[in-house]
């Protein structure tokens, strides 16, 4: 399967995101919801990707789909930023990543509202609508920190304030994958989230790496890809190390 074939499927999936007629249900509280559009997009992606790559497995956010005992596994978030989507906020994305033998090989993150398709394949660079992108070279003091904030662990919000005291500013768009892609494109330099599920970060992680950035767990160890974990990312090793030190002051105390 080529990047072009993947991005074409993801763009087509976006047509399933009904903007005026969708239902909303809670998955345990206000902070975790699902819409009928999430289900429609996921069902479409699973069907088309299974046809394109027979024998592949799926790890998806909705409907407890966790079948990773395959050489190739699709990791899918049908709508990253469902809360934004349900309220008409444009920062939400369709995220699809292909994992092979435990590492990401190809991915696409599409933001329908801005028609921005971020995509990458291992060893071939990262792109935005076909144009190569790369991280910035800004130091920590001039960096923008993107964060989804620890919505399920609000006690850790102090980490953001601590980092804010040393960097330029921070942004919160409410969706992990777009924020990580913004880092890959040089729009921000730092990213932190206390806990994310694989479908939140897997596709975007390859885009960050192929754009020259670094993405790890908060203790600077590799991402798990198939299990929830904390995520830190930066444009440079020095910035990632400093962000990791700030996070460790709070999480390890």
C-alpha positions in Angstrom: 0.0 0.0 0.0 1.3 3.5 -0.9 0.9 6.8 1.0 -1.3 8.0 -1.8 -3.6 5.1 -1.4 -3.8 5.7 2.3 -4.4 9.4 2.2 -7.1 8.9 -0.5 -8.9 6.5 1.8 -8.6 8.8 4.8 -9.9 11.8 2.8 -12.9 9.7 1.7 -13.5 8.7 5.3 -13.9 12.4 6.2 -17.1 12.5 4.2 -18.7 10.3 6.9 -18.3 13.1 9.4 -21.8 14.5 9.4 -21.6 18.1 10.6 -25.3 18.7 11.3 -26.9 15.3 12.1 -25.0 13.1 14.6 -25.8 11.7 18.0 -23.6 11.9 21.1 -23.2 9.4 23.9 -21.0 9.4 27.0 -18.4 6.7 27.7 -18.2 7.1 31.4 -18.6 10.9 31.8 -18.5 14.3 30.2 -14.8 14.1 29.4 -15.1 10.9 27.3 -17.8 10.9 24.6 -18.5 9.2 21.2 -20.5 10.4 18.3 -22.3 8.5 15.6 -19.7 10.0 13.2 -16.9 8.3 15.1 -18.5 5.0 14.5 -19.3 5.7 10.8 -15.7 6.8 10.1 -14.2 3.8 11.9 -16.4 1.3 10.2 -15.6 2.8 6.8 -11.8 2.8 7.5 -11.8 -0.8 8.8 -13.6 -2.0 5.7 -11.5 -0.2 3.2 -8.2 -0.9 4.9 -8.9 -4.6 5.3 -9.6 -4.7 1.6 -6.4 -2.9 0.8 -4.2 -5.0 3.1 -5.8 -8.4 3.7 -4.8 -10.2 6.9 -4.0 -7.0 8.8 -5.2 -6.4 12.3 -6.9 -3.4 13.9 -6.5 -1.4 17.1 -9.2 1.2 17.2 -10.7 3.6 19.8 -14.4 2.7 19.4 -16.2 -0.6 19.9 -13.3 -2.3 21.8 -11.5 -3.3 18.6 -8.1 -4.7 19.7 -6.7 -7.3 17.3 -2.9 -6.8 17.2 -1.7 -10.4 16.7 -0.7 -9.7 13.1 2.5 -8.6 11.2 0.6 -5.5 10.2 -1.8 -3.6 12.4 -3.8 -0.5 11.7 -4.1 1.9 14.7 -7.0 4.2 14.2 -8.7 7.1 15.9 -11.7 7.9 13.7 -12.0 11.4 15.2 -9.3 12.6 17.5 -10.8 15.5 19.4 -14.4 14.2 19.5 -15.3 16.9 22.1 -14.1 19.6 19.7 -16.0 18.0 16.8 -19.2 17.7 18.9 -19.1 21.4 19.6 -18.2 22.6 16.1 -14.5 23.4 16.9 -12.3 22.7 13.9 -9.3 21.1 15.7 -10.1 17.4 15.2 -8.6 14.8 13.0 -8.8 11.4 11.5 -5.7 9.4 12.4 -4.6 6.2 10.8 -1.2 4.5 11.3 0.2 1.2 10.1 2.4 -0.7 12.5 4.7 -3.5 11.3 6.6 -5.7 13.7 6.2 -3.3 16.6 7.0 0.0 14.8 5.1 2.5 12.8 5.6 2.3 9.0 3.1 4.6 7.5 0.6 7.1 8.7 -1.9 9.9 7.9 -3.5 12.5 10.1 -6.2 14.6 8.3 -7.8 17.7 9.7 -10.9 18.1 7.5 -11.8 21.7 8.6 -8.5 23.1 7.3 -7.9 20.5 4.6 -4.5 19.6 6.0 -3.3 16.1 5.3 -0.2 15.2 7.3 1.4 12.0 6.2 4.6 10.0 6.4 6.2 6.6 5.7 9.3 5.3 7.4 12.6 6.7 5.9 10.8 8.9 3.4 10.2 12.1 5.4 7.0 13.8 6.6 4.7 15.9 4.4 1.7 18.3 4.6 -0.5 18.1 1.5 2.5 16.7 -0.4 5.0 19.4 0.8 7.9 18.2 3.0 7.8 19.5 6.5 10.4 19.7 9.3 10.6 20.7 12.9 11.9 24.2 13.9 15.2 24.9 15.6 13.9 27.2 18.3 15.4 26.9 21.8 13.3 26.1 24.9 13.0 29.8 25.9 11.4 30.6 22.5 9.3 27.4 22.3 5.6 27.0 22.1 4.3 24.1 24.3 1.3 22.2 23.0 -0.6 20.1 25.5 -3.9 18.3 25.7 -3.7 18.9 29.4 -4.3 16.0 31.8 -8.1 16.0 31.6 -8.4 12.7 33.5 -5.6 13.7 35.9 -6.1 17.4 36.6 -3.8 17.3 39.6 -0.9 17.3 37.1 -1.8 20.6 35.5 1.0 22.2 37.5 3.5 20.6 35.0 2.1 22.9 32.3 2.5 26.0 34.5 6.1 25.0 35.4 7.1 24.6 31.8 5.2 27.8 30.9 7.6 29.6 33.2 10.5 28.6 31.1 9.2 28.5 27.5 7.7 31.3 25.4 4.0 30.3 25.6 1.7 27.3 25.4 -1.3 26.3 23.3 -4.2 23.9 24.0 -6.1 22.8 20.9 -7.9 19.9 22.5 -6.7 17.1 20.2 -3.3 15.3 20.5 -2.6 14.3 16.9 -3.1 17.8 15.4 -0.8 19.2 18.1 1.9 16.6 17.4 1.6 17.4 13.7 1.9 21.1 14.4 5.2 20.3 16.1 6.3 18.3 13.1 5.5 21.3 10.8 7.5 23.7 13.0 4.5 25.5 14.4 5.3 24.6 18.0 8.4 23.0 19.6 7.2 21.0 22.7 4.4 18.6 23.5 3.3 16.9 26.7 0.4 14.8 27.8 0.2 12.8 31.0 -1.6 9.8 29.5 -2.8 9.0 25.9 -4.1 5.9 24.2 -2.2 4.4 21.3 -4.8 5.7 18.7 -4.2 9.3 20.0 -0.4 9.3 19.3 0.6 6.3 17.1 -0.1 7.8 13.6 1.3 11.3 14.6 4.4 9.8 16.2 5.8 8.7 12.8 5.1 12.1 11.3 7.1 13.8 14.2 10.0 11.4 13.8 10.1 11.8 10.0 10.1 15.5 10.4 13.2 15.4 12.5 11.5 15.6 15.9 11.7 13.2 18.9 8.8 11.6 20.7 9.0 9.4 23.8 7.4 8.6 27.1 7.9 11.3 29.8 10.9 9.3 31.2 12.4 9.5 27.7 11.9 5.8 27.0 10.3 4.6 23.7 6.6 4.8 23.2 4.7 1.5 23.7 2.4 1.9 20.6 -0.2 -0.6 21.7 -0.7 0.5 25.3 -1.7 3.8 27.0 1.3 5.9 28.1 2.4 9.4 28.7 3.9 11.3 25.7 6.5 14.0 25.4 7.9 15.4 22.2 10.2 18.1 21.1 12.0 19.6 18.1 15.5 18.9 19.6 17.1 16.5 22.1 18.0 19.4 24.4 14.4 20.6 24.5 13.1 17.1 25.1 15.5 16.6 28.0 14.5 19.9 29.6 10.8 19.1 29.3 11.5 15.6 30.7 13.2 17.2 33.7 10.2 19.5 34.4 7.8 16.6 34.1 9.9 14.4 36.4 9.8 17.0 39.2 6.0 16.5 39.5 5.4 12.9 38.4 8.2 11.3 40.3 7.8 13.2 43.6 
